[in-house]
Amino acid sequence: MFLPVLDPTPTPTPGLSPLTELSQGAIDGALGMCNSGGNDDVVCAVLLNWLPVTWASPLAWLISLVLIAAVALFVRALLRRLIGRVIRRAADGVMPDRLRMRATAAAAMDGGTAAVLTERRRQRAETLGSVLSSLVSVVVLGTASLMILGRFGINLAPVLTSVGIIGVAVGFGAQELVKDFIAGMFMLMEDQYGVGDLIDTGAAVGTVEAVTLRITRLRDADGRVWYVRNGTITRIGNDSQGWARALVDVPVPYEADTNAVRDLLKEVADELWLDQNLRDVAIVEEPQVYGLEQISDKAVIFRITAKTVPTHQAEVARELRYRVKRALDRAGVALAGV
């Protein structure tokens, strides 16, 4: 009795996961990279001299991935170190002439104000350093990631095209935000203003309380807080940089002795300059009497000027008016209506 011979049913091959297929494809591609006699890859050439071909290709592929990652991390660390060194130098004293002028004037005022300027310089340098370090990390690590994807055999053209389209879309939708950040970067690098400065942005006038890459926060004389986007600022008037000037006009009757009045005002200016409570604290140069500024049929106007520390011009002008009034009263010279 014969039994029919049945063909064995083939066992189904289990499917491979996408990750396994990707890895297998990368290894298969690596196997084709190291062909003896026709490959210029240095890693493959070295491995082929020591290992069988079937071992050399996967090892060369893995070593290339490790080398790409290692070089990227090394370059990133090196650039961040260089940026950190430059930022530390800037924070320790390498500063523009405008800021040096303010630091000199502040040092004449008191140590606390000089310390504020030093801290402001340090914060500005650290902000720029943080932005540059982040930019370096994105560029270096992004380039390394693309190189690693290329080693896996992935076609980078669609990836780069998609990234470009997304970048254009995001840039178009967030162009105001990008504009604010770019304006904030230039503002910090050029030291246009900082915390504590009295500035006029056109839309608002006040003292700067906070500065970021996107907005500037001001508080005006009434206590109102203003949030101004950096990209909307087209002009800046800064009353806190370098020095300021106090102007005082003194009108006297047309019949007054101009020589005597001028000598009297010169005495007031000298007296103000010799006052140790004001000299080098609020006044940085000897006050000057300019002489006749205006003439009319009723009055002649003398002008006194004083170069002051920033934001102290109003204080010096008030003190000048007080001393001029007292000196004119002692001399019996009346003020004229203008």
For each residue, the residues with C-beta under 8 A, 3 or more apart:
1:
2:
3:
4:
5:
6:
7:
8:
9:
10:
11:
12:
13:
14:
15:
16: 20 21 24
17: 20 21
18: 21 22
19: 22 23
20: 16 17 23 24
21: 16 17 18 24 25
22: 18 19 25 26 152
23: 19 20 26 27
24: 16 20 21 27 28
25: 21 22 28 29 153
26: 22 23 29 30 61 151 152 153
27: 23 24 30 31 57 58 61
28: 24 25 31 32
29: 25 26 32 33 61 153
30: 26 27 33 34 57 58 60 61
31: 27 28 34 53 54 57 58
32: 28 29 35 57
33: 29 30 39 41 44 57 60 61
34: 30 31 39 41 44 47 48 53 56 57 60
35: 32 38 39 53
36: 39 48 53
37:
38: 35
39: 33 34 35 36 44 45 48
40: 45
41: 33 34 44 45 60
42: 45 46
43: 46 47 60 63 64
44: 33 34 39 41 47 48 56 57 60
45: 39 40 41 42 48 49
46: 42 43 49 50
47: 34 43 44 50 51 55 56 59 60
48: 34 36 39 44 45 51 53 56
49: 45 46
50: 46 47 56
51: 47 48 55 56 59
52: 55 56
53: 31 34 35 36 48 56 57
54: 31 57
55: 47 51 52 58 59
56: 34 44 47 48 50 51 52 53 59 60
57: 27 30 31 32 33 34 44 53 54 60 61
58: 27 30 31 55 61 62
59: 47 51 55 56 62 63
60: 30 33 34 41 43 44 47 56 57 63 64
61: 26 27 29 30 33 57 58 64 65 151
62: 58 59 65 66
63: 43 59 60 66 67
64: 43 60 61 67 68 151
65: 61 62 68 69 148 151
66: 62 63 69 70
67: 63 64 70 71
68: 64 65 71 72 144 147 148 151
69: 65 66 72 73 144 148
70: 66 67 73 74
71: 67 68 74 75 144
72: 68 69 75 76 140 141 143 144
73: 69 70 76 77
74: 70 71 77 78
75: 71 72 78 79 140
76: 72 73 79 80 136 137 140 141
77: 73 74 80 81
78: 74 75 81 82
79: 75 76 82 83 136 140
80: 76 77 83 84 133 136 137
81: 77 78 84 85
82: 78 79 85 86
83: 79 80 86 87 129 132 133 136
84: 80 81 87 88 129 133
85: 81 82 88 89
86: 82 83 89 90 129
87: 83 84 90 91 125 126 128 129 132
88: 84 85 91 92 125
89: 85 86 92 93 94
90: 86 87 94 95 121 125 128
91: 87 88 121 122 125 126
92: 88 89
93: 89
94: 89 90
95: 90 99 100 103 121 191
96: 99 100 191
97: 100 101
98: 101 102 191 241 242
99: 95 96 102 103 117 121 191
100: 95 96 97 103 104
101: 97 98 104 105 241 242 243
102: 98 99 105 106 117 240 241 242 310
103: 95 99 100 106 107 114 117 118
104: 100 101 107 108
105: 101 102 108 109 242 243 284 309 310
106: 102 103 109 110 113 114 116 117 309
107: 103 104 111 113 114
108: 104 105 280 281 284 309
109: 105 106 113 114 280 281 309
110: 106 113 114
111: 107 114 115
112: 115 116
113: 106 107 109 110 116 117
114: 103 106 107 109 110 111 117 118
115: 111 112 118 119
116: 106 112 113 119 120 196
117: 99 102 103 106 113 114 120 121
118: 103 114 115 121 122
119: 115 116 122 123
120: 116 117 123 124 194 195 196
121: 90 91 95 99 117 118 124 125
122: 91 118 119 125 126
123: 119 120 126 127 195
124: 120 121 127 128 188 191 194
125: 87 88 90 91 121 122 128 129
126: 87 91 122 123 129 130
127: 123 124 130 131 188 213
128: 87 90 124 125 131 132 185 188 189
129: 83 84 86 87 125 126 132 133
130: 126 127 133 134
131: 127 128 134 135 185 213
132: 83 87 128 129 135 136
133: 80 83 84 129 130 136 137
134: 130 131 137 138
135: 131 132 138 139
136: 76 79 80 83 132 133 139 140
137: 76 80 133 134 140 141
138: 134 135 141 142
139: 135 136 142 143
140: 72 75 76 79 136 137 143 144
141: 72 76 137 138 144 145
142: 138 139 145 146
143: 72 139 140 146 147
144: 68 69 71 72 140 141 147 148
145: 141 142 148 149
146: 142 143 149 150 156 159 160
147: 68 143 144 150 151
148: 65 68 69 144 145 151 152
149: 145 146 152 154 156 159
150: 146 147 153 154 156
151: 26 61 64 65 68 147 148
152: 22 26 148 149
153: 25 26 29 150
154: 149 150 159
155: 158 159
156: 146 149 150 159 160
157: 160 161
158: 155 161 162
159: 146 149 154 155 156 162 163
160: 146 156 157 163 164
161: 157 158 164 165
162: 158 159 165 166
163: 159 160 166 167
164: 160 161 167 168
165: 161 162 168 169
166: 162 163 169 170
167: 163 164 170 171
168: 164 165 171 172
169: 165 166 172 173
170: 166 167 173 174
171: 167 168 174 175 178
172: 168 169 175
173: 169 170
174: 170 171 177 178
175: 171 172 178 179
176: 179 180 229 231
177: 174 180 181 214
178: 171 174 175 181 182
179: 175 176 182 183 231
180: 176 177 183 184 213 214 215 229 230 231 232
181: 177 178 184 185 213 214 230
182: 178 179 185 186 231
183: 179 180 186 187 230 231 233
184: 180 181 187 188 211 212 213 214 230
185: 128 131 181 182 188 189 213
186: 182 183 189 190
187: 183 184 190 192 193 211 230 233
188: 124 127 128 184 185 191 211 213
189: 128 185 186
190: 186 187
191: 95 96 98 99 124 188 194
192: 187 236 238
193: 187 197 199 208 211 216 236 238 240 241
194: 120 124 191 197 208 211
195: 120 123 208 209 210 211
196: 116 120 207 208 240
197: 193 194 207 208 238 239 240 241
198: 205 206 207 208 238 239 240 310 311
199: 193 205 206 207 208 218 236 237 238 239 240
200: 205 236 237 238 239
201: 204 205 216 218 228 233 235 236 237
202: 233 234 235
203: 226 228 232
204: 201 218 220 226 228
205: 198 199 200 201 218 220 221
206: 198 199 218 219 220 221 224 226
207: 196 197 198 199 218 219
208: 193 194 195 196 197 198 199 211 216 217 218
209: 195 217 218 219 225
210: 195 216 217
211: 184 187 188 193 194 195 208 216 217
212: 184 215 216
213: 127 131 180 181 184 185 188 230
214: 177 180 181 184 229 230
215: 180 212 227 228 229 230
216: 193 201 208 210 211 212 227 228 230 233
217: 208 209 210 211 225 226 227 228
218: 199 201 204 205 206 207 208 209 225 226 228
219: 206 207 209 223 224 225 226
220: 204 205 206 223 224 226
221: 205 206
222:
223: 219 220
224: 206 219 220
225: 209 217 218 219
226: 203 204 206 217 218 219 220
227: 215 216 217
228: 201 203 204 215 216 217 218 232 233
229: 176 180 214 215 232 233
230: 180 181 183 184 187 213 214 215 216 233
231: 176 179 180 182 183
232: 180 203 228 229
233: 183 187 201 202 216 228 229 230 236
234: 202
235: 201 202
236: 192 193 199 200 201 233
237: 199 200 201
238: 192 193 197 198 199 200 241
239: 197 198 199 200 244 310 311
240: 102 193 196 197 198 199 310 311
241: 98 101 102 193 197 238 310
242: 98 101 102 105 310
243: 101 105 284 307 308 309 310
244: 239 307 308 309 310 311 312 313
245: 305 306 307 308 313
246: 305 306 308 313 314 316 317 320
247: 303 304 305 317
248: 303 304 305 317 320 321 324
249: 293 294 301 302 303
250: 261 265 301 302 303 304 324 328 335
251: 299 300 301 335 336 337 338
252: 256 261 299 300 301 302 328 333 334 335 336
253: 256 298 299 300 333 334 336
254: 295 296 297 298 299 300 336
255:
256: 252 253 260 261 300 333 336
257: 260 261
258: 261 262 292 300
259: 262 263
260: 256 257 263 264 331 333
261: 250 252 256 257 258 264 265 302 333
262: 258 259 265 266 289 291 302
263: 259 260 266 267
264: 260 261 267 268 327 328 331 333
265: 250 261 262 268 269 289 302 304 324 327
266: 262 263 269 270 289
267: 263 264 270 271 327
268: 264 265 271 272 304 320 323 324 327
269: 265 266 272 273 286 287 288 289 304 306
270: 266 267 273 274 286
271: 267 268 274 275 323
272: 268 269 275 278 283 287 306 316 319 320 323
273: 269 270 278 279 283 286 287
274: 270 271 279
275: 271 272 278 279
276: 279
277: 281
278: 272 273 275 281 282 283 316 319
279: 273 274 275 276 283
280: 108 109 283 284
281: 108 109 277 278 309
282: 278 308 309 312 315 316
283: 272 273 278 279 280 286 287 306 307 308 309 312 316
284: 105 108 243 280 307 308 309
285: 306 307
286: 269 270 273 283
287: 269 272 273 283 304 305 306 320
288: 269 304 305 306
289: 262 265 266 269 302 303 304
290: 293 302 303 304 305
291: 262 302 303
292: 258 295 300 301 302
293: 249 290 301 302 303
294: 249 300 301
295: 254 292 300 301
296: 254 299 300 338
297: 254
298: 253 254 336 337
299: 251 252 253 254 296 336 337 338
300: 251 252 253 254 256 258 292 294 295 296 336
301: 249 250 251 252 292 293 294 295 338
302: 249 250 252 261 262 265 289 290 291 292 293
303: 247 248 249 250 289 290 291 293
304: 247 248 250 265 268 269 287 288 289 290 320 324
305: 245 246 247 248 287 288 290
306: 245 246 269 272 283 285 287 288 313 316 317 320
307: 243 244 245 283 284 285
308: 243 244 245 246 282 283 284 312 313 315 316
309: 105 106 108 109 243 244 281 282 283 284 312
310: 102 105 198 239 240 241 242 243 244
311: 198 239 240 244 314
312: 244 282 283 308 309 315 316
313: 244 245 246 306 308 316 317
314: 246 311 317 318
315: 282 308 312 318 319
316: 246 272 278 282 283 306 308 312 313 319 320
317: 246 247 248 306 313 314 320 321
318: 314 315 321 322
319: 272 278 315 316 322 323
320: 246 248 268 272 287 304 306 316 317 323 324
321: 248 317 318 324 325
322: 318 319 325 326
323: 268 271 272 319 320 326 327
324: 248 250 265 268 304 320 321 327 328
325: 321 322 328 329 335
326: 322 323 329 330
327: 264 265 267 268 323 324 330 331
328: 250 252 264 324 325 331 333 334 335
329: 325 326 332
330: 326 327
331: 260 264 327 328
332: 329
333: 252 253 256 260 261 264 328
334: 252 253 328
335: 250 251 252 325 328
336: 251 252 253 254 256 298 299 300
337: 251 298 299
338: 251 296 299 301
